[in-house]
Amino acid sequence: MHPIVFLPLFIAVLMVISACTATKGSIVILENPNGSGFTMDFKDWSSQNKCELSLVKGDEIQVEVACKYGEIVLLINGKKGSEPYMGNGLKSCRFTVTVSETDEYVIQVTGKNASGKITVKKI
């Protein structure tokens, strides 16, 4: 086979193989209609997902984690650079986080064979 024909075929095969190893398990994300929070419900999930919240300096958000099994990592970062929370190996717990500046905050959740639920809401 001519190298010019083989290269695009090889790239196409690699793309198909990498697409087959993407997200494992399932996740359902429900955002509150007023934009004040969200719920992530996942089962046997191994991937990463995120939601955003607009918060004002001094706002508090309540985070509730109900982990049945697996590993959960939660990061809360402001787009301007603040990092109000980072947690690894989260189990079932409830806590609050107060933000130090007005910003758009990205709440990123990473799971490894995780089943459970995370609820985040502005209080």
N, C-alpha and C positions, 0 to 999 in steps of 0.2 A: 504494500500500500504506500502511496506517495506521502511524504512527511507533511505536506500542506493539508491534505485531507485527514490525516491521522490526528493532528493536533486538535482541531475543533471537536472531533469525535471523543478524544480523550478528556477534554475539558467538560463536555456534556455528561460523560459517564461520572466524573468526579462530582459534578453538581447534583446529580440524581442520588448518588450515594450519601453525600452530606445532608441532603434534605430528608433522608430516611432516618437520620439519627438526631433529629431535632427534639422537641419537647416530649417528655414522657409523662403520662398521667393526664389529669384534667384539672382545670381551674375555672371558676366562675367568679367574675368581679361585678359587684353591684354598687354603683355610685349613688349616694343620696341625691335626690332631685335638687336640693338647694345648694349643692356643692360643698357641704360641710363635712363630708367623710365618705367612707366606702367600706365594703366587706369583701374579703377574698376567701372563698371556700374552695379547698383543693383536696384531691385524693391521689395518692401515689404519684405526686407531682415532683418532677426534677427539671427545673428551669428557673427563669428569672422574669419578674414582671414588676411594673411600677405604676403608681398613680400620683397625681399632683394635687396639691391644696394651696390656695392663696391664703396666707396668714399675715396678720399684723403683729408688730412687736408686742410681746407680752401675752399673745394668744396661747392657750393650752390645748393640746390634743390628748385624748385618752386612747391608749392602745390596749386592746385585749387580744391575747393570743391563747388559742385552745389547740394545742398540738397533741394529736393522738399518737403519732409516731413519725420518725424521720428527723431530718435536720432543717431548721429554719434560721435564716439570717435576715435581719431587718436593719435598713439604713435610712436615716432621714437627713437629707441634705438640702440646703438652700441653693438656688441657682447663683446667688452672689458669693457663695463660698462657705457659708456657715455649715457646721455639722453638729446639730443638736443631739443626735443619738446614733449609736451603732451597737447592735447586739448580735452575738453568735450563739448558736445552740439553744435557741429559745424554746422553753417548755410552756406549759400553761401558766399565764400570769396576766396581771393588769397593772398598768403604770401610766403616768402622765409625763408629757414633755412640754416645756415652755420654750417658745422661740424668742430669740434675742433681737431679731430685726424683721421688718416687713419685707416679705419676699414670696416668691413662688417656690414651694417646697416639694421635693420629689421623695416619695416614700417608696423605696425599692425593697422587694421581698425576693429572696432566693430560697428555693427548696431543693432538698435532696431526698427523694423517696418519701416526701412529706404528705401527711394527711392531717387536716384540721381546718381551722378558720382563724382569720385575723380581721378584727374590726378596728377601724380608725375613725374617730370623730372629734370635731372641734367642740370644746365645752366652754 
